[in-house]
Amino acid sequence: MKNFAYTITDPLGIHARPAGLLAKAAKAYSDTTVTVTKDGSTVKASQLMKLMGLAVKQGSEVTVAAEGPAEDEAISAMQKFFEENL
């Protein structure tokens, strides 16, 4: 399992647009489970409504993890996504 911590800088946090893009990006790694954890709650990054249910705001720290055959690629892609979009 690979993971990284990230502090959200987007003023709106993880809202509808970036959450949708994140879910789509995570689904590209169908054989690898990508999760987002905030305050002890963990959801699959590919599940849009659950992702939005975390209520991630600006300044929140999340941990993103990837586990599976493509975890190296997935975690690199997720880190790039978070840096560019959130």
The 8 nearest C-alpha neighbors of each residue, nearest first, counted from 0:
[[1, 66, 65, 2, 64, 70, 67, 71],
 [2, 0, 65, 64, 70, 66, 74, 71],
 [3, 1, 64, 63, 65, 0, 74, 62],
 [2, 4, 63, 62, 5, 64, 1, 78],
 [5, 3, 62, 61, 63, 60, 6, 2],
 [4, 6, 61, 60, 7, 62, 3, 81],
 [5, 7, 60, 59, 58, 8, 61, 4],
 [8, 6, 57, 58, 59, 85, 9, 12],
 [7, 9, 57, 85, 58, 10, 6, 12],
 [8, 10, 85, 12, 11, 57, 7, 84],
 [11, 9, 57, 12, 8, 56, 7, 58],
 [12, 10, 9, 57, 56, 14, 13, 8],
 [13, 11, 56, 57, 9, 55, 10, 14],
 [12, 14, 55, 18, 17, 11, 56, 51],
 [13, 15, 12, 18, 16, 17, 11, 51],
 [16, 14, 18, 17, 19, 13, 51, 47],
 [15, 17, 19, 18, 14, 20, 13, 21],
 [18, 16, 20, 19, 15, 21, 14, 13],
 [19, 17, 21, 15, 20, 16, 13, 14],
 [20, 18, 22, 16, 17, 21, 15, 47],
 [19, 21, 17, 23, 18, 22, 24, 16],
 [20, 22, 18, 24, 23, 19, 17, 25],
 [23, 21, 45, 25, 19, 44, 24, 20],
 [22, 24, 20, 26, 21, 25, 19, 45],
 [25, 23, 21, 27, 22, 26, 20, 77],
 [24, 26, 22, 45, 27, 23, 28, 44],
 [27, 25, 23, 28, 29, 24, 45, 22],
 [26, 28, 25, 24, 29, 23, 73, 30],
 [29, 27, 26, 31, 30, 25, 73, 69],
 [28, 30, 26, 31, 27, 32, 25, 69],
 [29, 31, 28, 67, 68, 32, 69, 27],
 [32, 30, 67, 28, 29, 66, 69, 68],
 [31, 33, 66, 65, 67, 34, 30, 43],
 [34, 32, 65, 44, 64, 43, 25, 31],
 [35, 33, 43, 44, 64, 42, 63, 65],
 [34, 36, 63, 42, 41, 62, 44, 43],
 [37, 35, 41, 62, 40, 61, 39, 63],
 [38, 36, 61, 40, 39, 41, 60, 62],
 [39, 37, 40, 36, 61, 60, 41, 53],
 [38, 40, 37, 36, 41, 61, 62, 35],
 [41, 39, 37, 36, 38, 42, 53, 35],
 [40, 42, 36, 35, 39, 34, 37, 43],
 [43, 41, 34, 35, 44, 50, 49, 36],
 [42, 44, 34, 45, 46, 33, 35, 41],
 [43, 45, 34, 22, 46, 33, 35, 25],
 [44, 46, 22, 25, 43, 26, 47, 23],
 [47, 45, 44, 49, 43, 48, 50, 22],
 [46, 48, 50, 49, 22, 45, 19, 18],
 [49, 47, 51, 50, 46, 52, 18, 53],
 [50, 48, 52, 51, 47, 46, 42, 53],
 [51, 49, 47, 52, 48, 53, 46, 44],
 [50, 52, 48, 53, 49, 54, 47, 14],
 [53, 51, 49, 54, 50, 48, 55, 47],
 [52, 54, 51, 55, 50, 49, 37, 40],
 [55, 53, 52, 51, 56, 13, 12, 50],
 [54, 56, 12, 13, 53, 59, 57, 51],
 [57, 55, 12, 59, 58, 54, 11, 13],
 [56, 58, 12, 7, 10, 8, 59, 9],
 [57, 59, 7, 6, 8, 56, 60, 12],
 [60, 58, 56, 6, 57, 7, 55, 61],
 [61, 59, 6, 5, 7, 58, 37, 4],
 [60, 62, 37, 5, 36, 4, 6, 59],
 [63, 61, 4, 36, 3, 35, 5, 64],
 [62, 64, 35, 2, 3, 34, 4, 36],
 [65, 63, 2, 34, 33, 1, 62, 35],
 [66, 64, 33, 70, 1, 32, 0, 74],
 [67, 65, 0, 70, 32, 31, 1, 33],
 [66, 68, 31, 70, 69, 32, 30, 65],
 [67, 69, 70, 31, 30, 66, 71, 28],
 [70, 68, 72, 71, 67, 31, 73, 28],
 [69, 71, 73, 65, 66, 67, 72, 68],
 [72, 70, 74, 73, 69, 75, 1, 65],
 [73, 71, 75, 69, 70, 74, 76, 28],
 [72, 74, 70, 76, 75, 71, 69, 77],
 [73, 75, 77, 76, 71, 72, 65, 70],
 [76, 74, 78, 72, 73, 77, 79, 71],
 [75, 77, 73, 79, 74, 78, 80, 72],
 [78, 76, 80, 74, 79, 75, 73, 81],
 [79, 77, 75, 81, 80, 76, 74, 82],
 [78, 80, 76, 82, 77, 81, 83, 75],
 [81, 79, 77, 83, 78, 82, 84, 76],
 [82, 80, 85, 78, 84, 83, 79, 77],
 [81, 83, 79, 80, 84, 85, 78, 5],
 [82, 84, 80, 81, 79, 85, 78, 77],
 [85, 83, 81, 80, 82, 17, 9, 79],
 [84, 81, 9, 7, 8, 82, 83, 12]]
